[in-house]
Amino acid sequence: MNDTDAELYEQVHLGEKQALEKIYDRYEKLLFSLSYKITGQKELAEEVVQEVFIKLWTKKGIYSASKGKFSSWLMTMTRNTSIDQLRKRKEIPSDFEYGEIPSENPSVENLVEWKEEGSMLRQAISELGAEQQKMVDLFYFKGLSQQHIADEFDIPLGTVKGRIRLALKHLKKMVPQTNVKGGK
């Protein structure tokens, strides 16, 4: 039986270890590849993948089908966990780029989806003003905090928050199927 991701997710939340194992088998390589791309460290990428699955098992990560695909949610959780780990170690890579394909062997479906979403998002971001592009890049793709951005550019924190909020508002209009979320 080929369970859907949503069915497996529900089984995990009911305490079914086999469902977690199936999700792990299905996504471990892709999540490791993404985390390795962000962290540049094999051991740290392995820790991130382990932490993501612990969050999934302990219900710290809550998925809602109404907000998008399970695989996209899982990759977002992996991205955020990778950046969190780098922040803890104060090792945010300066060359981290969005929309790049992971180096491992993801499925053809994931490659196509990744490329299409990355292409649409890059196009939408390129249509933003220069200041909004910079804020989105630093906050979402380089992992800097809004306070750090404000300090680095010697501008008020409220200005940074406003630019990011406006950028996200524009991105949501330009790319409605992408799960663009605001930060705090």
C-alpha positions in Angstrom: 0.0 0.0 0.0 1.4 3.4 -1.0 0.3 5.8 1.7 0.1 9.5 0.9 2.2 11.9 3.0 -0.9 13.3 4.7 -2.0 9.8 5.7 1.4 9.0 7.0 1.5 12.3 8.9 -1.8 11.5 10.6 -0.5 8.0 11.6 2.7 9.6 13.1 0.5 11.8 15.2 -1.3 8.7 16.4 2.0 7.2 17.5 2.7 4.8 14.6 6.4 4.3 14.4 6.2 2.6 11.0 4.6 5.7 9.5 7.5 7.8 10.8 9.9 5.3 9.3 8.1 5.5 5.9 8.3 9.3 5.9 12.0 9.1 6.9 12.8 6.6 4.1 10.9 8.9 1.6 12.5 12.2 2.6 15.7 11.6 4.5 18.0 12.1 1.5 16.3 15.2 0.2 16.2 16.8 3.7 19.9 15.9 4.2 20.8 17.4 0.9 19.0 20.6 1.6 20.5 20.9 5.1 24.0 20.1 3.8 23.5 22.8 1.1 22.7 25.3 3.8 25.1 24.3 6.5 28.0 23.0 4.4 28.7 20.4 7.2 27.8 16.7 7.0 27.6 16.2 10.7 25.4 19.3 11.2 23.2 18.3 8.3 22.7 14.9 9.9 21.8 16.6 13.2 19.3 18.8 11.5 17.6 15.9 9.8 17.4 14.1 13.1 16.0 17.2 14.8 13.3 17.6 12.1 12.1 14.0 12.6 12.2 14.4 16.4 10.0 17.5 15.9 7.7 15.5 13.7 7.4 12.6 16.2 7.0 14.9 19.3 4.4 17.0 17.5 6.4 20.2 17.7 5.9 20.7 14.0 2.3 20.9 13.0 1.4 20.4 9.3 -1.8 21.7 7.8 -2.8 20.5 4.3 -4.6 23.8 3.7 -1.2 25.6 3.7 0.5 23.5 1.0 2.2 20.3 0.2 3.6 18.1 3.0 7.0 17.9 1.2 7.2 21.7 1.0 6.4 22.0 4.7 9.0 19.4 5.6 11.6 21.2 3.5 10.7 24.6 5.1 11.1 23.0 8.6 14.5 21.6 7.5 15.6 25.0 6.1 14.5 26.8 9.3 16.2 24.2 11.6 19.4 24.4 9.5 19.5 28.2 9.9 18.6 27.9 13.6 21.6 25.6 14.1 23.9 27.9 12.2 22.7 30.8 14.2 23.4 28.9 17.4 27.0 28.4 16.1 27.1 31.9 14.5 28.0 30.3 11.2 25.6 31.8 8.6 27.2 31.1 5.2 27.4 34.3 3.0 26.9 32.4 -0.3 23.6 30.7 0.6 21.2 31.1 -2.4 17.6 30.3 -2.8 16.1 28.1 -5.6 19.1 25.9 -6.0 18.6 22.2 -6.5 19.9 19.9 -3.8 23.0 17.8 -4.8 21.7 14.4 -3.7 19.3 12.3 -5.9 15.8 13.7 -5.2 12.8 12.3 -7.2 12.1 13.8 -10.6 8.8 15.2 -9.2 10.7 17.0 -6.4 13.3 18.3 -8.9 10.6 19.7 -11.2 8.7 21.3 -8.3 11.8 22.7 -6.8 12.9 24.3 -10.1 9.5 25.7 -10.9 9.0 27.2 -7.5 12.5 28.5 -7.4 12.1 30.1 -10.8 8.7 31.7 -10.0 10.1 33.0 -6.7 13.3 34.4 -8.2 11.2 36.1 -10.9 8.8 37.6 -8.3 11.7 38.8 -6.1 13.4 40.4 -9.1 10.3 42.5 -9.5 10.5 43.9 -6.0 12.3 47.2 -5.3 16.0 47.0 -4.6 15.7 47.6 -0.9 12.9 45.0 -0.5 15.0 42.5 -2.5 17.9 43.0 -0.2 15.8 42.7 3.0 14.2 39.4 1.7 17.6 38.0 0.7 19.2 38.8 4.1 16.3 37.7 6.2 15.0 34.6 4.4 17.9 33.4 2.5 20.9 34.4 4.5 19.1 33.9 7.9 19.9 37.2 9.5 17.6 38.5 12.1 15.7 41.7 11.5 17.6 43.4 14.3 20.9 42.4 12.7 19.8 43.8 9.4 18.7 47.1 11.0 22.1 47.3 12.8 24.1 46.5 9.7 22.4 49.1 7.5 22.0 51.6 10.4 18.2 51.9 9.9 15.4 51.6 12.4 14.1 48.1 13.1 10.6 49.2 12.2 11.9 50.1 8.7 13.3 46.6 8.2 10.1 45.0 9.4 8.0 47.3 7.1 10.1 46.5 4.0 9.9 42.8 4.6 6.2 43.0 5.3 5.6 44.9 2.0 7.8 42.6 0.1 5.9 39.6 1.3 2.6 41.3 0.5 3.8 41.8 -3.1 5.2 38.3 -3.3 1.9 36.7 -2.2 0.2 38.6 -5.0 2.7 37.6 -7.6 3.2 34.0 -6.5 -0.1 33.0 -4.8 0.7 29.2 -4.9 4.0 29.6 -3.0 3.8 29.4 0.7 5.4 32.7 1.6 5.3 33.4 5.3 6.2 36.5 7.3 8.7 36.6 10.1 8.3 38.1 13.6 
